Amino acid sequence: DATRLVTGGESMELVRLRAVACLEEACVAAQGGPVVAVTHGGVLGQLLRHADIGTHARHTPTNACISRFLVRPGRQWDILSWAAADHLSGDCAPVAAKYD
């Protein structure tokens, strides 16, 4: 239940509303320029739910993945890319694997 409050915290619906408002405000302030936001998977999932009005299956994001949204304040957002991780391959892969 997305409306259920977590003890000492907020519901997932409130997380979604707060995150959406924050990003829309940042986009307005950027006056058409790009906005970069770094967050954890819980907020990322709520941004996906805000943008994805269908029932599209999406893979689970990995650490340090990149998702891109076209944010239209007050209107429907578009998902430009979801949980891309191709930037994590190559020279960085052996270092990351060492800490598994």
C-alpha positions in Angstrom: 0.0 0.0 0.0 1.8 3.1 -1.3 -0.2 5.3 1.1 0.8 3.5 4.3 3.1 5.6 6.5 6.3 4.0 7.6 6.8 4.4 11.4 8.8 7.5 11.9 8.7 8.3 8.2 6.6 8.8 5.1 4.6 6.7 2.7 6.0 5.8 -0.7 3.3 8.1 -2.2 4.7 11.0 -0.2 8.2 10.1 -1.3 7.1 10.2 -4.9 5.3 13.5 -4.5 8.3 15.1 -2.8 10.9 13.7 -5.3 8.7 14.8 -8.3 8.2 18.3 -6.9 12.0 18.6 -6.2 13.0 17.6 -9.7 10.3 19.7 -11.4 11.5 22.7 -9.3 15.1 22.1 -10.3 14.2 21.8 -14.0 12.3 25.1 -13.9 15.3 26.8 -12.2 17.7 25.3 -14.8 15.7 27.1 -17.5 15.9 24.3 -20.1 19.4 23.2 -19.1 20.2 19.7 -17.8 19.6 18.7 -14.2 21.6 15.9 -12.7 20.2 14.1 -9.6 21.8 11.3 -7.6 19.5 9.1 -5.5 19.0 5.6 -4.2 16.8 2.9 -5.7 13.7 3.7 -3.6 13.4 7.2 -5.0 14.4 6.0 -8.5 11.5 3.5 -8.4 9.1 6.2 -7.4 10.3 8.4 -10.3 9.7 5.5 -12.6 6.2 5.0 -11.3 5.5 8.7 -11.8 6.7 8.6 -15.4 5.5 5.1 -16.5 1.7 5.3 -16.9 1.6 1.8 -18.4 2.5 -1.6 -17.0 5.8 -2.0 -18.7 8.2 -4.5 -17.1 11.5 -2.9 -16.3 14.7 -4.6 -15.1 15.9 -3.8 -11.6 18.5 -1.0 -11.5 22.0 -1.8 -10.4 24.3 0.5 -8.3 25.6 3.5 -10.2 23.2 3.0 -13.1 21.9 6.0 -15.1 18.3 6.7 -15.9 17.2 9.6 -17.9 13.8 11.3 -17.8 12.4 14.1 -19.9 10.7 16.2 -17.1 7.8 18.4 -18.1 6.8 20.2 -14.9 3.1 19.7 -14.2 2.8 17.3 -17.1 3.6 13.6 -18.1 7.3 12.7 -18.0 9.0 10.5 -20.5 11.6 7.8 -19.7 14.5 8.3 -22.1 16.6 5.5 -20.7 16.2 3.2 -17.7 19.0 1.8 -15.5 21.7 1.9 -18.1 24.9 0.4 -16.8 27.1 0.1 -19.9 29.4 2.8 -18.4 30.4 0.3 -15.7 32.1 -2.1 -18.1 35.7 -2.0 -19.3 38.6 -0.9 -17.0 36.3 -0.5 -14.0 34.8 -3.9 -14.1 37.7 -5.8 -12.5 38.0 -3.3 -9.7 34.2 -3.5 -8.9 34.3 -7.3 -9.0 37.0 -7.3 -6.4 34.6 -5.9 -3.8 31.7 -8.4 -4.5 
